[in-house]
Amino acid sequence: MNKKQKITIVGGAGRMGHWIAQNLKNQNTEIHITDKNKKKGKKTARKLEIKYHQNYSPIKNSDIVIISVPIKATTKVIKEVGPKMKKNSLLMDVTSIKEQPVNAMKKHVPKHVEKIGTHPLFGPEGTTFKDKNIVLVPINADKWLDKVKKYITNQGGNIRTMTASEHDKAMAVVQGASHLLLILFGSILKNQKFNINQNNDLTTPTFRLLHKDLDRILVQNPELYASIQTHNRYIPMIHKKTIKDYQKMLETIETQDTEKLSQIIENIDNYIQNQKNQKNTNLEN
């Protein structure tokens, strides 16, 4: 970004919006944030020494607008913000799903505004993109795409460019399945009234790893994880297939069919090992 850019972050007082503002503020930029929460918005602005607005007033003169609001509000905000943007400006979102916001951008944002859907595959930790993964879903971005890529890679970030559908299908596994499995693990602990404090000397390394990963989810806003489950249309299909697989395994347990369950586990192991071998072969070549 050679010349000074005016950037507005919608939802800038949220955890991710705050991270984005902090990352951008010393990059020859003029940062503005909008947020419905006036108290948090002003506090964030004071802390980062940027400008806070309770409305969309800075949008019309902004070079870049980044939407960082809850999943359920993203489409509505895109409809409100898009028509206010100036020619050759850039609209981005940082939502964990991509089909809905990308479709909203295509439908409601003028063609003279460039658009890139994004999904940072990390939480608001650290201060840069170093060693962090991010997905870009370009819609029309002839002017801005290379600049955005350069900005991220210059900080050591890793970029994956894909379509919205490709992203959501992948995230149905990466987020949808993994999150729900951990939440189910927590549900088991609750239903069985398992007290980890009283039974810590009985726990195994696998159990402790699962419990640690569960903690990472539970300290976050539950609405985020619920919205990922309910707004990605590919997730229910995976869960339905998983239930069928679970039922098959349960049958082997109830019938004490050790051989059949062992074969199921071995087939899974073969699949994972084949992927590892393929990766090693690619590295050697």
Backbone torsions as a table, in degrees:
resi	resn	phi	psi	omega
1	MET	NA	97.8	-172.0
2	ASN	-75.2	-52.4	-179.7
3	LYS	-90.9	159.7	-178.4
4	LYS	-63.7	127.7	-177.2
5	GLN	-107.7	139.6	172.6
6	LYS	-92.4	119.4	-175.4
7	ILE	-122.3	130.4	176.2
8	THR	-114.4	129.9	178.3
9	ILE	-110.0	113.7	178.0
10	VAL	-83.8	119.9	-172.0
11	GLY	89.2	28.7	-173.7
12	GLY	-69.8	-10.3	178.6
13	ALA	-92.0	-6.7	175.0
14	GLY	-73.9	171.7	-174.5
15	ARG	-63.4	-44.6	-179.0
16	MET	-74.3	-39.3	177.2
17	GLY	-60.7	-40.3	177.0
18	HIS	-61.8	-43.7	-179.7
19	TRP	-62.1	-43.7	-179.1
20	ILE	-63.2	-45.4	179.5
21	ALA	-60.4	-43.3	179.7
22	GLN	-64.2	-39.9	-179.6
23	ASN	-66.6	-35.4	-173.4
24	LEU	-90.5	-19.1	-164.8
25	LYS	-67.9	-24.5	-179.6
26	ASN	-104.3	25.0	-176.4
27	GLN	-111.8	42.9	-179.0
28	ASN	57.6	48.0	-176.6
29	THR	-128.6	161.1	172.3
30	GLU	-116.3	107.9	-171.2
31	ILE	-98.6	130.4	173.3
32	HIS	-122.3	144.5	173.6
33	ILE	-126.5	146.8	170.6
34	THR	-120.2	147.0	178.4
35	ASP	-163.7	140.6	179.1
36	LYS	-66.3	-28.5	179.9
37	ASN	-83.5	96.7	-174.7
38	LYS	-60.5	-42.7	-177.8
39	LYS	-62.5	-49.2	179.6
40	LYS	-66.8	-37.7	179.9
41	GLY	-61.7	-46.7	179.4
42	LYS	-66.3	-38.1	179.5
43	LYS	-64.1	-43.7	178.6
44	THR	-63.3	-44.0	-179.3
45	ALA	-61.9	-42.2	178.2
46	ARG	-64.2	-44.4	-177.2
47	LYS	-63.2	-41.8	-176.1
48	LEU	-94.2	-4.9	-178.5
49	GLU	59.0	51.3	176.2
50	ILE	-126.5	-174.0	-174.4
51	LYS	-107.5	135.7	179.6
52	TYR	-109.6	141.0	175.1
53	HIS	-134.3	140.0	178.0
54	GLN	-86.5	-9.5	-179.2
55	ASN	-126.4	-170.9	-176.6
56	TYR	-92.4	18.9	-173.9
57	SER	-55.7	-35.4	-178.7
58	PRO	-78.5	-8.1	-173.6
59	ILE	-60.6	-44.8	-170.3
60	LYS	-63.4	-24.3	-179.8
61	ASN	-108.7	9.7	-177.0
62	SER	-85.3	141.5	174.1
63	ASP	-78.3	-35.8	-179.9
64	ILE	-134.0	136.1	173.4
65	VAL	-122.9	127.3	-179.5
66	ILE	-117.7	122.9	-179.4
67	ILE	-95.9	118.8	-178.6
68	SER	-131.7	71.4	-177.8
69	VAL	-124.8	169.0	177.7
70	PRO	-55.2	151.6	-176.4
71	ILE	-52.0	-46.1	-174.3
72	LYS	-66.6	-19.2	-178.3
73	ALA	-98.6	-10.7	-170.5
74	THR	-61.9	-49.0	-178.4
75	THR	-59.8	-43.1	179.4
76	LYS	-61.4	-43.3	-179.4
77	VAL	-66.8	-39.5	177.1
78	ILE	-58.6	-44.0	178.7
79	LYS	-61.2	-37.4	-177.4
80	GLU	-77.3	-39.5	-172.4
81	VAL	-84.1	-43.3	-172.8
82	GLY	-49.3	-51.6	-177.6
83	PRO	-65.6	-15.8	-178.7
84	LYS	-86.7	-9.5	-171.9
85	MET	-83.0	150.8	-176.5
86	LYS	-83.5	166.6	-179.2
87	LYS	-62.4	138.6	177.3
88	ASN	67.7	13.2	173.3
89	SER	-83.1	175.7	-176.3
90	LEU	-125.1	130.6	174.5
91	LEU	-110.3	131.3	178.2
92	MET	-133.0	154.2	169.8
93	ASP	-128.0	163.0	-179.2
94	VAL	-125.6	34.8	-174.5
95	THR	-78.9	150.1	-177.4
96	SER	-74.8	-11.7	171.0
97	ILE	-116.6	160.2	-173.8
98	LYS	-125.9	-29.1	-177.0
99	GLU	-60.7	-48.6	-176.7
100	GLN	-63.8	-51.0	179.2
101	PRO	-66.2	-37.1	179.3
102	VAL	-65.0	-43.7	177.3
103	ASN	-62.5	-38.2	178.2
104	ALA	-65.5	-39.6	177.6
105	MET	-63.2	-44.2	-179.8
106	LYS	-62.1	-36.8	-173.7
107	LYS	-85.2	-38.2	-167.5
108	HIS	-112.8	-9.8	-177.6
109	VAL	-103.9	131.8	-178.0
110	PRO	-56.0	150.6	-178.5
111	LYS	-64.8	-26.1	-178.9
112	HIS	-75.9	-3.5	174.4
113	VAL	-102.1	126.3	178.4
114	GLU	-79.2	152.7	-170.6
115	LYS	-140.4	133.8	174.4
116	ILE	-138.2	120.8	170.7
117	GLY	-81.3	141.5	178.8
118	THR	-135.9	157.8	172.3
119	HIS	-142.1	100.1	173.2
120	PRO	-67.1	121.2	-177.1
121	LEU	-90.3	50.2	-178.8
122	PHE	-161.4	161.8	175.2
123	GLY	-90.7	176.2	-176.7
124	PRO	-77.6	62.3	177.8
125	GLU	-114.4	151.7	-177.1
126	GLY	73.6	-172.3	-177.7
127	THR	-125.6	-10.0	-177.9
128	THR	-131.2	179.2	177.9
129	PHE	-85.2	4.2	-175.4
130	LYS	-53.4	123.6	177.8
131	ASP	61.5	20.0	178.0
132	LYS	-106.0	147.0	179.2
133	ASN	-98.4	142.8	176.2
134	ILE	-145.3	139.3	177.2
135	VAL	-98.4	135.6	173.4
136	LEU	-115.3	133.9	175.4
137	VAL	-121.9	88.4	-178.6
138	PRO	-69.2	137.1	176.6
139	ILE	-106.4	-65.4	165.5
140	ASN	-141.7	114.2	-171.9
141	ALA	-151.9	47.5	-177.9
142	ASP	-61.1	-38.0	-177.2
143	LYS	-81.1	-38.9	-166.0
144	TRP	-100.8	-24.1	-169.6
145	LEU	-58.1	-49.5	-178.6
146	ASP	-63.3	-35.1	178.6
147	LYS	-65.8	-42.4	179.3
148	VAL	-64.8	-45.1	179.3
149	LYS	-60.2	-44.8	-178.9
150	LYS	-63.2	-40.7	-179.9
151	TYR	-60.5	-43.1	-177.8
152	ILE	-72.4	-47.2	-176.8
153	THR	-69.0	-30.0	176.8
154	ASN	-63.8	-23.0	176.8
155	GLN	-94.4	3.2	178.2
156	GLY	90.6	16.2	179.5
157	GLY	-81.9	157.1	179.0
158	ASN	-109.6	126.7	-174.6
159	ILE	-110.8	135.3	170.3
160	ARG	-121.4	120.7	178.3
161	THR	-99.6	129.5	-177.5
162	MET	-157.6	174.9	176.7
163	THR	-83.0	165.9	179.6
164	ALA	-62.6	-40.9	-179.7
165	SER	-67.0	-42.5	177.2
166	GLU	-59.2	-42.7	179.4
167	HIS	-61.4	-50.7	-174.7
168	ASP	-66.8	-34.1	176.0
169	LYS	-64.7	-42.9	179.1
170	ALA	-66.8	-42.4	-178.4
171	MET	-69.6	-21.3	175.2
172	ALA	-60.8	-31.4	176.4
173	VAL	-88.3	-53.3	-172.8
174	VAL	-61.3	-42.7	-179.1
175	GLN	-106.3	-51.7	-174.9
176	GLY	-56.5	-53.4	-177.4
177	ALA	-70.5	-47.8	-175.3
178	SER	-65.0	-41.6	179.6
179	HIS	-63.2	-46.3	-176.3
180	LEU	-67.3	-36.1	177.2
181	LEU	-61.1	-41.2	178.3
182	LEU	-69.0	-39.4	177.6
183	ILE	-64.0	-39.1	176.4
184	LEU	-64.1	-37.1	175.8
185	PHE	-60.3	-43.6	176.5
186	GLY	-63.2	-37.8	178.3
187	SER	-64.0	-38.2	176.9
188	ILE	-62.3	-45.9	179.0
189	LEU	-58.7	-42.6	-179.2
190	LYS	-67.0	-47.8	-176.9
191	ASN	-64.5	-35.0	-179.2
192	GLN	-89.0	1.0	-178.9
193	LYS	50.9	43.6	-178.7
194	PHE	-81.7	119.0	-178.4
195	ASN	-98.6	106.8	-176.0
196	ILE	-68.4	-28.8	178.7
197	ASN	-65.6	-38.4	-179.6
198	GLN	-81.4	-19.7	-174.3
199	ASN	-120.5	21.2	-177.1
200	ASN	-60.2	-31.7	-179.7
201	ASP	-75.5	-2.2	176.6
202	LEU	-102.8	-7.1	-173.0
203	THR	-79.9	150.6	178.7
204	THR	-103.1	166.4	176.8
205	PRO	-56.9	-40.4	179.4
206	THR	-62.6	-44.7	179.0
207	PHE	-60.6	-44.7	-177.3
208	ARG	-66.1	-36.4	176.5
209	LEU	-63.3	-44.8	178.2
210	LEU	-61.8	-43.0	-178.8
211	HIS	-65.1	-38.1	178.1
212	LYS	-65.0	-43.4	178.4
213	ASP	-66.5	-36.6	176.1
214	LEU	-62.0	-41.3	178.5
215	ASP	-59.3	-37.5	-179.8
216	ARG	-61.9	-32.9	178.4
217	ILE	-78.5	-44.7	-173.0
218	LEU	-69.2	-21.8	178.5
219	VAL	-79.8	-11.6	179.7
220	GLN	-88.0	174.3	176.3
221	ASN	-68.1	119.6	-177.9
222	PRO	-60.4	-26.5	179.7
223	GLU	-63.1	-34.9	179.2
224	LEU	-60.5	-49.8	-176.9
225	TYR	-70.4	-34.4	175.9
226	ALA	-66.5	-40.4	-178.2
227	SER	-68.1	-36.1	176.1
228	ILE	-59.8	-41.9	-179.9
229	GLN	-66.4	-40.4	-170.3
230	THR	-91.5	-11.8	-176.2
231	HIS	-110.5	-5.0	176.3
232	ASN	-101.0	111.9	-171.2
233	ARG	-69.0	-12.2	-179.1
234	TYR	-88.6	-14.4	-175.2
235	ILE	-67.6	-44.9	-178.9
236	PRO	-56.5	-35.7	-180.0
237	MET	-62.8	-40.0	179.0
238	ILE	-67.4	-42.9	-179.8
239	HIS	-63.9	-39.6	179.4
240	LYS	-63.6	-41.9	177.7
241	LYS	-65.8	-38.2	179.5
242	THR	-64.1	-39.3	177.9
243	ILE	-61.1	-40.9	178.0
244	LYS	-63.6	-43.2	178.2
245	ASP	-63.8	-40.1	178.8
246	TYR	-62.0	-42.3	180.0
247	GLN	-62.7	-40.0	178.1
248	LYS	-62.4	-44.0	179.2
249	MET	-66.4	-40.3	179.4
250	LEU	-61.0	-38.1	178.6
251	GLU	-61.6	-41.6	179.4
252	THR	-66.8	-32.6	178.9
253	ILE	-70.8	-45.5	-178.6
254	GLU	-65.7	-33.5	179.7
255	THR	-92.1	2.3	179.7
256	GLN	56.4	39.0	179.8
257	ASP	-89.9	78.6	-177.1
258	THR	-60.5	-39.5	-177.4
259	GLU	-63.0	-43.9	-178.7
260	LYS	-68.0	-41.6	178.5
261	LEU	-66.4	-38.0	176.7
262	SER	-61.2	-38.4	179.8
263	GLN	-66.8	-38.7	177.0
264	ILE	-61.3	-46.3	179.6
265	ILE	-64.1	-40.4	-179.8
266	GLU	-65.1	-39.2	178.4
267	ASN	-63.4	-38.8	176.9
268	ILE	-65.4	-43.8	179.0
269	ASP	-60.5	-42.3	179.1
270	ASN	-60.8	-41.0	179.4
271	TYR	-62.8	-46.8	-179.1
272	ILE	-65.8	-42.7	-179.6
273	GLN	-64.6	-37.9	177.8
274	ASN	-62.0	-38.5	177.5
275	GLN	-65.9	-41.4	178.3
276	LYS	-63.2	-43.1	179.9
277	ASN	-64.4	-39.2	178.8
278	GLN	-64.3	-40.2	178.0
279	LYS	-63.1	-44.6	179.7
280	ASN	-63.2	-38.6	178.3
281	THR	-63.7	-42.8	179.3
282	ASN	-63.9	-37.5	179.0
283	LEU	-66.7	-38.3	179.9
284	GLU	-67.7	-34.3	-179.6
285	ASN	-79.4	NA	NA
